[in-house]
Amino acid sequence: MKTKLLFISILSVILSIISIADGKIKSISDPEVDVTIKASMVGSFHATTNKLLVSETDDNYLISVDLDTLKSGIELRDSHMKKDLDVEHFPKATLEVAKKNVVNKTATITGKLSIRGETHPIDFTYTKSGIKQDMIESTMILNITHWGVPTRKYLGVGVKEVVIININFTVINE
């Protein structure tokens, strides 16, 4: 369950960072990644991190999330999440977005999300506001099994396959 949340959180952060449209990225501040995971019979839980690395090439934005830093507040759940995400072999989740697809304001775009060594296209929405600093809010809905993340169940209680990732941060452009 935790692995799915971490995975989703990382994806959201990556997608949000990619939504930067104008100028070169100078820095990122106040990153907040919140992954909501619904579980059968017990409601939902959240996993969060603020550890992001953003880079760019001439054509793409690349956002990486350190999956080992995702925390849900329960050590055992975090341990299961890291095992399910195979953090030992794949410590980062990465999102690649073509710069030409990034627009101002609110949009839905497609990027390439890599988790557990598997890369698949993913659509996400984002809102960008601000002038010298771009405030980014992003939402992604992800089926974790598409990236090979197993679903855990114990005594009928388990994580659902679809998770919601919300990412908020501020980008300072050069």
N, C-alpha and C positions, 0 to 999 in steps of 0.2 A: 504494500500500500504506500509506503513512504517513498519507495523508488519511483512509483508512478507520479507522485506529487512532485518530487524533485525534478523529474524529467520534464514534466509539464511546466513547472516554474521556470526552469532554464529556458525552455522554448519560448515562453512568453517574454522573458527578458530579452532574449535574442531578437525576437520579432520587433519588440518595442524600440530597441536601439537601432535597428535597421531602418526605422521609419524617419530617420533624420534626412532632410531633403537638401538644404542649402549649405554650401560651404564645407570645408574640412572639419572633422570632429577634433575639437581641442581637448575636451574632457567631459566627464559625466559626473553629475552629483545627485545625491539623494535617491539612489536606486532602491526600489522596493518591489520585490517579486512575491506574489501571493498566489499559491496554487490551492484551489479548492478541490478536495477529493471527496466524492460521495461514497459512502459505505452502506451496504445493505444492513438494515435493521438498526443502525446506530447513528444515523444522520450523516455528518461530514466532518472533515478536519482540514487543517491548513498546514502547508509547508512553506517556509520563507527563506530567502537569502538576499544579500546585497552585494555578492561577489560576481562582478561582470568584467569581461574584457572586450573592448570594442576596437576593431581595426577596419581598415578599408583598403581596397585596391582601386585601380582606375575605374573598374566597372561594378564593384560589389561592396556591400557592407557585410562585415563578419562579426557576429556576436557569439561569445563563448561564456558559458556559465559553469562555474566549478560546482559539480554535483555533490561533492563531498561536504559542501557547506550548507546544504539544505537541512533545515531543522523543523520538526513538527512539534517539539516540546515533550516528546516521549522517546527515550533512548532506544527501546526495543523496536518501536515502529521505524525510527530512523535507521537502525541497523538492517531491518528487513528491506527498507526502501533502497538503501545503498547496495545491498546484495542483488535485489531485483534489477536495478539499473546497471549492475556489474561495474561499479565505480572503480574497482581494482584494475580492470582492463580498459575501461572507457571513462576516465575521470571528468570529461567535459561533454556538454551538449552544445552544439553549434548551429547557428542559423545563418544562412547566406541569402542575401536579398540583392537583386540587381538594382543599382542606383536609378536606372531609367524607369523602374516601376514605382519609385517612391515619389509621392506627391505631397503637397501641403494640405493642411486641414484634416479632414476625415476621409478615410479610404479603406477599402479592402484590397489587399495584395497577396501575392503568392511568393513564398520563399522556399528554400530547401533546408529541412531540419534534419540534423544528424544526431542520433541517440543510439547508444550501444553498437556503434559501428554501422548502423543502417541509416540511409538517407532517403527521405521521401518529401514530395512537395506538401506544403501546408498553407492554407489560406488563413489570414488573420486580419482583424480590423484594428485601426489605431486612430487617435486624434492627436494632432500636433497644434500647439498654440504657443504664442510668444514671439518676441522680436529678436533680441540678441541671445536669449536663452530659449531653446525649444523645450516646452513641457510636453512630455509624451505620456499618453495613456493608451494601453494596448490590451486587447482581449483575444484569447485563443481558446478554441475548443478542440481537444485532442483525444483520439482513441489510442491509448497507450499500447495496445496489442499490435498496432501497425508497425511499431518499432521493436517488437519482440519482447516487450516488458510483460512478464507473467502477472496474472492476477492471483492474489492470495485469498484463501478462504479458510476459516477455522470455525467449526461448529455452526455453519450457516452464515457467518458474518464475514464479509470481505469487501474489497475495494471494487467499485464499478469501473468498467473499461474506459468510460468517457470522463475527462477531467476538464476543469475550467481554469485558465491561467490569466491572471491580471497583473500587468506590469506598469509601474509608474516611475518616471525618472526625468531628470532635466539634462539636456545636452547643451554644452557651451561650444559654439562654433568659432573657428578662427576668423 
